[in-house]
């Protein structure tokens, strides 16, 4: 997600607005990843999009496998409040005791609305 010859995503809009970044003499453009602001219990909504309680020595419990990447050219169309990790569909709750109800899904869906009319 973060390597220059991969998606080259960053968690800061100001950094993403850098036109390009040179690595090993080659220029790479950046993506902004707003999903990283949704990690942890102080974030809006759930702590991630996938919950897994493994028996290994290290365990994150919540993961965010589902990502949204935006090029800086789209940031003027992006409103942070328009990004949602869906925890309820109609009257069906997808979480039980802060865990995903595995009878319904193995991860929570994400939705983003971009206002393409704004700032064009």
C-alpha positions in Angstrom: 0.0 0.0 0.0 2.8 2.5 0.8 5.8 1.5 -1.4 6.6 3.9 -4.2 6.4 1.2 -6.9 3.1 -0.1 -5.5 0.1 2.1 -4.6 2.3 4.8 -2.9 -0.5 5.8 -0.6 -0.1 8.3 2.3 -2.4 9.2 5.2 -2.0 13.0 5.0 -3.7 15.1 2.3 -0.9 17.7 2.4 1.7 15.0 1.7 -0.5 13.6 -1.1 -0.6 17.0 -2.7 3.1 16.8 -3.4 3.2 16.6 -7.2 5.5 13.6 -7.2 8.2 11.9 -5.1 11.6 10.8 -6.4 12.8 7.4 -5.3 16.0 6.0 -6.8 16.0 8.6 -9.5 12.4 7.8 -10.6 9.4 10.0 -10.1 6.3 8.5 -8.4 2.8 10.1 -7.9 1.0 9.7 -4.6 -2.4 8.6 -3.5 -4.3 9.7 -0.4 -5.8 6.9 1.7 -8.6 8.3 3.9 -9.2 4.8 5.4 -6.3 5.2 7.7 -8.2 7.9 9.6 -10.8 5.2 10.4 -8.5 3.0 12.5 -9.0 2.5 16.2 -11.8 3.1 18.7 -11.5 6.9 18.6 -12.4 6.9 14.9 -15.8 7.4 13.4 -17.7 4.1 13.3 -16.1 0.7 13.7 -12.4 0.2 14.4 -11.9 -1.4 10.9 -13.6 -3.4 8.2 -12.5 -6.9 9.2 -12.3 -8.5 12.7 -10.1 -11.6 13.3 -9.1 -12.9 16.7 -6.2 -15.2 16.0 -4.2 -17.3 18.5 -0.8 -16.0 17.4 1.6 -14.0 19.5 0.6 -10.8 17.7 -3.0 -9.9 17.0 -4.4 -6.6 15.7 -8.0 -7.9 16.0 -9.4 -5.2 13.7 -8.0 -4.8 10.2 -8.8 -2.5 7.3 -8.4 -4.6 4.2 -10.9 -2.5 2.2 -9.3 0.7 1.1 -10.2 3.8 -0.9 -7.4 5.6 -2.7 -7.7 9.1 -4.1 -5.4 11.0 -6.4 -4.7 14.6 -5.1 -6.7 15.9 -8.2 -9.9 14.5 -6.6 -9.3 15.8 -3.0 -11.3 19.0 -3.7 -14.3 16.7 -4.4 -13.8 14.7 -1.2 -15.6 15.4 2.0 -14.4 13.3 5.0 -17.9 13.0 6.3 -19.0 11.2 3.1 -16.8 8.2 3.9 -18.7 5.5 5.8 -17.9 2.0 7.0 -21.3 0.4 6.8 -22.4 -1.3 10.1 -26.2 -1.5 9.4 -28.1 -2.4 6.2 -31.8 -1.4 6.5 -32.8 -2.8 9.9 -30.1 -5.5 10.0 -27.1 -4.7 12.3 -23.8 -6.1 10.9 -22.0 -5.9 14.2 -22.6 -7.9 17.4 -20.7 -6.7 20.5 -18.2 -4.7 18.3 -17.6 -7.8 16.2 -18.9 -8.6 12.7 -21.8 -11.0 12.6 -20.2 -13.8 10.7 -23.6 -15.1 9.6 -24.0 -12.0 7.4 -20.5 -11.2 6.1 -16.8 -11.6 6.8 -16.1 -7.8 6.5 -17.9 -4.5 6.6 -18.5 -2.7 3.3 -17.3 0.9 2.7 -19.0 3.7 0.8 -17.6 7.0 -0.4 -19.5 9.8 -2.1 -17.5 12.2 -4.2 -19.1 15.5 -5.2 -17.9 15.7 -8.8 -19.9 18.9 -9.4 -18.0 20.8 -6.7 -14.7 22.5 -7.5 -14.5 21.2 -11.0 
